[in-house]
Amino acid sequence: MRRRSQKELDRLMAHNDIHKKTMLIDDFGIFTVSSAKINA
């Protein structure tokens, strides 16, 4: 897997009709975890 910018991930989710609910970032700003809901 390659690194992806947050902007790229947001575009991928929007393109696939997925709505990001929350995003957690570690104390160093290196790792992120997003929670999302699929709009069906």
ABEGO torsion letter per residue (X at the ends): XBBBBAAAAAAAAAAAGBBBABBBBBAAGABBBBBBBBBX
